[in-house]
Amino acid sequence: MDVILAQPRGFCAGVVRAIEIVERALEVYGPPVYVLHEIVHNHHVVDDLRTRGAIFVENLAEVPEGAVTIFSAHGVATAMVEQAAARSLEVIDATCPLVTKVHLQAQRYSLRGFEVVIIGHPGHPEVEGTRGRVTGPVHVVSDCDDIPRLQVKDPERLAYVTQTTLSVDDTRDVIAALKARFPTIQGPDLDGICYATQNRQNAVRSLAAEVDLLLVVGARNSSNSNRLREVGEQAGVRAHLVQDAAELEAAWFTPGIRVGLTAGASAPEVLVQAVLERLRSYGVDQVREMDSARETTTFRLPAALLKKAAQTARTSGKDRQPARSRS
């Protein structure tokens, strides 16, 4: 059995930033630090941060007044920001900058008098956060079948934005269907799909030409991980989404099979290596990594958190060591 590792895979810059925000907040403020929703969609990451003193909540009412509170990488609605202010919470916003970009796009369209269509999955935290950032009419569509049922006030004043973690191919089809029904609709084409999502999907497409089976390491509630599995299946490859090595089934693997291995943007590399170790016990002959340029994108931490960290370092008389790499 041969294994090919996708490149790139795993953590993206937005996830690295969000996790480091929680880690740095725990260092600077001390536990507990409250986090609204899962900081990223991976229970291994969440459980690790929980052991260090992070408390994850689904409602700001669960947070004591004045407590340090972190908004997850998926972003939140304006109402959440206002509720946090009313409770005097010390908020640190870990929203991925690329999600913030979508928020700003949607707000600009709405301020210009456009109804906004969000292409995404109803109920997903990112979609709900974007919906809650727009004051005017908002619609959510997830696939082409939703387009004929879409009821708008003025077809000439319509715009769309996209959830960042969608399948590029599926999103392209939905945009085409929207333009076919509403020829004057405005929107960012595929610019709303984040670079990391595109890169990981492109890697899977390349990988699909070389393997018989695709394994995607990621949480079941991770949108980008599910899309990677779908991209593999659309390319004609049998694909499974597994949360960790324990979910592998020996029956999937036969002598001579070629296995592709990738990971969603919120899955740590340690889980990929654990899956690889389990595959070795099934009889791996060779492991190689795809030839591909490595991602170099990074996102700066929130200025207020960096300022607080610097003040703490001066007070303690020592400088913080650089954060360890998660690549």
C-alpha positions in Angstrom: 0.0 0.0 0.0 1.3 3.4 -1.0 0.3 6.7 0.6 0.6 10.2 -0.9 0.3 13.2 1.4 -1.6 16.2 0.0 0.2 19.5 0.1 -1.1 21.9 1.4 -3.2 20.3 4.1 -4.3 21.0 7.6 -4.1 24.3 9.5 -4.6 27.5 7.5 -3.5 31.0 8.7 -6.9 31.9 10.1 -7.0 28.8 12.2 -3.4 29.3 13.4 -4.3 32.8 14.4 -7.5 31.8 16.2 -5.8 29.1 18.3 -2.9 31.4 19.1 -5.3 34.1 20.3 -6.8 31.7 22.8 -3.3 30.5 23.9 -2.0 34.0 24.2 -5.1 35.2 26.1 -4.7 32.3 28.6 -1.1 33.4 29.2 -1.8 37.1 29.5 -5.1 37.1 31.4 -4.8 33.7 33.0 -7.7 31.1 33.1 -10.5 31.0 32.7 -11.0 32.6 29.3 -14.4 32.2 27.7 -14.8 31.4 24.0 -18.1 31.8 22.2 -18.7 28.6 20.1 -15.9 26.3 19.1 -12.8 28.4 18.3 -12.4 26.2 15.2 -14.4 23.1 14.2 -12.1 20.4 15.6 -12.9 18.7 19.0 -9.2 17.7 19.5 -8.2 21.4 19.3 -11.1 22.4 21.5 -10.4 19.7 24.1 -6.7 20.7 24.3 -7.6 24.3 24.9 -10.2 23.3 27.5 -7.6 21.5 29.5 -5.6 24.7 29.6 -8.5 26.8 31.0 -10.6 27.8 28.1 -14.3 27.6 28.7 -16.5 27.2 25.6 -20.0 28.5 25.6 -22.9 28.7 23.2 -24.5 31.8 24.7 -23.0 35.0 26.1 -25.4 34.7 29.0 -23.2 31.9 30.3 -20.2 34.3 30.6 -19.8 36.3 33.8 -19.9 40.0 33.4 -16.6 41.6 32.6 -14.9 38.3 31.7 -12.4 37.9 28.9 -14.4 36.6 25.9 -13.1 35.4 22.5 -15.3 35.3 19.4 -14.5 32.3 17.3 -12.8 32.2 13.9 -16.3 31.9 12.2 -17.4 35.4 13.1 -20.5 36.7 15.0 -23.5 38.8 14.3 -23.6 42.5 15.3 -26.2 41.6 18.0 -23.5 39.5 19.7 -21.0 42.4 19.7 -23.7 44.6 21.2 -24.7 42.0 23.8 -21.0 41.6 24.8 -20.7 45.4 25.2 -23.8 45.5 27.4 -22.3 42.9 29.7 -18.9 44.8 29.8 -17.1 41.7 28.5 -13.5 42.2 27.5 -13.8 40.9 23.9 -11.0 39.6 21.7 -12.2 39.0 18.2 -10.6 35.9 16.6 -12.7 36.1 13.4 -10.7 35.1 10.4 -9.7 38.2 8.4 -11.1 36.5 5.2 -14.5 36.1 6.9 -14.3 39.7 8.0 -13.8 40.6 4.3 -17.1 38.8 3.5 -18.9 40.7 6.3 -17.6 44.0 4.8 -18.7 43.0 1.3 -22.2 42.1 2.5 -22.5 45.4 4.5 -21.4 47.5 1.5 -24.0 45.9 -0.7 -26.7 46.4 1.9 -25.8 50.0 2.5 -26.2 50.6 -1.3 -29.7 49.3 -1.1 -29.2 45.8 -2.4 -30.8 42.7 -1.0 -28.0 40.3 -0.1 -27.9 36.6 -1.0 -25.4 34.5 1.0 -24.3 31.3 -0.8 -23.6 28.9 2.1 -25.1 26.4 4.5 -28.0 27.7 6.6 -27.2 27.4 10.3 -23.4 27.3 9.8 -21.8 29.8 12.3 -20.0 31.7 9.5 -23.2 32.1 7.5 -25.2 33.2 10.6 -22.5 35.6 11.5 -22.6 37.2 8.1 -26.4 37.3 8.1 -26.2 39.1 11.4 -23.9 41.7 10.1 -26.4 42.9 7.5 -29.2 45.3 8.4 -31.3 44.9 5.2 -33.0 41.8 3.6 -30.8 38.7 3.5 -31.4 35.3 1.8 -29.3 32.1 2.2 -29.0 29.6 -0.7 -27.0 26.4 -0.5 -27.4 24.9 -4.0 -28.9 25.5 -7.4 -32.2 24.0 -6.4 -32.7 26.9 -4.0 -32.6 29.5 -6.8 -36.0 29.0 -8.4 -37.6 29.4 -4.9 -35.8 32.6 -4.1 -38.2 35.5 -3.7 -36.8 39.0 -3.8 -38.3 42.5 -3.8 -36.3 44.0 -6.7 -34.4 41.7 -9.0 -32.5 44.7 -10.2 -31.1 45.4 -6.8 -29.6 42.1 -5.8 -26.0 41.1 -4.7 -24.4 37.9 -3.3 -21.5 36.9 -1.1 -20.1 33.4 -0.4 -19.2 31.4 2.7 -15.5 31.0 2.6 -15.2 27.3 3.0 -17.4 26.0 0.2 -16.5 23.8 -2.8 -15.2 26.0 -5.6 -17.0 24.0 -8.3 -20.4 23.9 -6.4 -20.2 27.7 -5.7 -19.4 28.4 -9.4 -22.6 26.5 -10.3 -24.7 28.4 -7.8 -23.3 31.7 -9.0 -24.1 30.7 -12.6 -27.7 29.8 -11.6 -28.1 33.1 -9.8 -26.9 35.1 -12.9 -29.1 33.1 -15.2 -32.2 34.1 -13.2 -31.0 37.5 -12.1 -28.8 38.8 -14.9 -27.9 42.1 -13.1 -27.0 40.5 -9.8 -23.6 41.7 -8.4 -21.0 39.8 -6.5 -17.4 38.9 -6.1 -17.4 35.8 -8.3 -15.3 33.2 -6.5 -13.2 35.7 -4.6 -15.1 34.9 -1.4 -13.7 31.4 -1.3 -10.6 31.6 0.9 -7.1 30.9 -0.5 -6.7 27.9 1.9 -10.0 26.3 0.8 -9.0 26.7 -2.8 -5.5 25.3 -2.3 -6.6 22.3 -0.4 -9.4 21.5 -3.0 -6.9 21.9 -5.8 -4.5 19.5 -4.1 -7.2 16.9 -3.7 -8.1 17.2 -7.4 -4.5 16.6 -8.3 -4.3 13.8 -5.8 -7.4 12.1 -7.2 -5.6 11.3 -10.4 -3.0 9.2 -8.5 -5.0 7.4 -5.8 -7.7 4.8 -5.4 -8.9 6.0 -1.9 -8.9 9.4 -0.3 -8.8 10.0 3.4 -9.7 13.4 4.8 -8.8 14.1 8.4 -11.3 16.6 9.9 -14.3 17.1 12.2 -17.7 16.0 10.9 -19.0 19.5 11.5 -16.2 21.1 9.6 -17.5 22.6 6.3 -14.1 22.7 4.5 -13.3 19.1 5.5 -16.6 17.8 4.2 -16.0 19.7 1.0 -12.6 18.0 0.6 -14.3 14.6 0.8 -16.9 15.8 -1.8 -14.2 17.1 -4.2 -12.6 13.7 -4.1 -15.8 11.9 -4.7 -16.6 14.3 -7.6 -13.3 13.3 -9.1 -14.3 9.7 -9.0 -12.3 8.6 -6.0 -13.8 6.7 -3.0 -13.4 9.1 -0.1 -13.9 9.0 3.7 -13.9 11.7 6.3 -12.3 10.6 9.6 -11.9 12.5 12.8 -8.9 10.5 13.9 -7.0 7.2 13.4 -9.6 5.4 15.6 -12.2 5.8 12.8 -10.2 4.0 10.1 -11.6 0.6 9.1 -9.2 -2.1 7.9 -11.8 -3.3 5.3 -11.2 -0.1 3.3 -7.6 -1.2 2.5 -6.6 -3.9 0.1 -3.1 -5.0 -1.1 -1.7 -2.6 -3.7 -4.2 0.2 -3.0 -3.0 3.8 -3.4 -4.2 6.0 -0.6 -4.3 9.8 -0.6 -4.2 11.6 2.7 -5.2 15.2 3.4 -6.7 17.3 6.3 -9.2 20.1 6.6 -8.0 23.6 7.5 -8.9 23.1 11.2 -7.3 19.6 11.7 -3.9 19.6 13.4 -1.0 17.8 11.8 -0.6 15.5 14.8 -3.9 13.8 13.8 -2.6 13.3 10.2 0.6 11.6 11.6 -1.5 9.4 13.9 -3.6 8.3 10.8 -0.3 7.6 9.0 1.0 5.5 11.8 -2.2 3.4 11.7 -1.9 3.0 7.9 1.7 1.7 8.4 0.2 -1.0 10.6 -2.0 -2.0 7.6 1.1 -2.4 5.4 2.3 0.8 3.9 5.3 0.3 1.5 5.9 4.0 0.6 4.9 7.4 1.8 5.6 10.5 -0.3 4.4 14.1 -0.3 3.0 16.0 -3.2 5.2 18.5 -4.9 3.6 21.8 -4.2 4.5 25.3 -3.0 3.9 25.7 0.7 1.6 28.4 2.0 3.3 31.4 3.5 0.2 33.5 4.5 0.1 34.8 8.1 -2.4 37.0 9.9 -1.5 39.5 12.6 -3.0 39.0 16.1 -5.4 41.6 17.4 -3.6 44.8 18.4 -5.3 45.0 21.8 -4.1 41.5 22.7 -0.5 42.3 21.5 -0.5 45.5 23.6 -1.7 43.6 26.7 0.9 40.9 26.1 3.6 43.5 25.9 2.5 45.1 29.1 2.4 41.8 30.9 5.9 40.9 29.6 7.3 44.3 30.9 5.6 43.7 34.2 7.0 40.2 34.6 10.4 41.4 33.4 10.7 38.8 30.6 9.8 38.7 26.9 7.5 35.9 25.6 9.2 33.3 23.4 8.0 33.1 19.7 4.9 30.9 19.3 5.8 27.4 18.2 5.1 26.4 14.6 2.0 24.3 13.8 2.9 23.5 10.2 
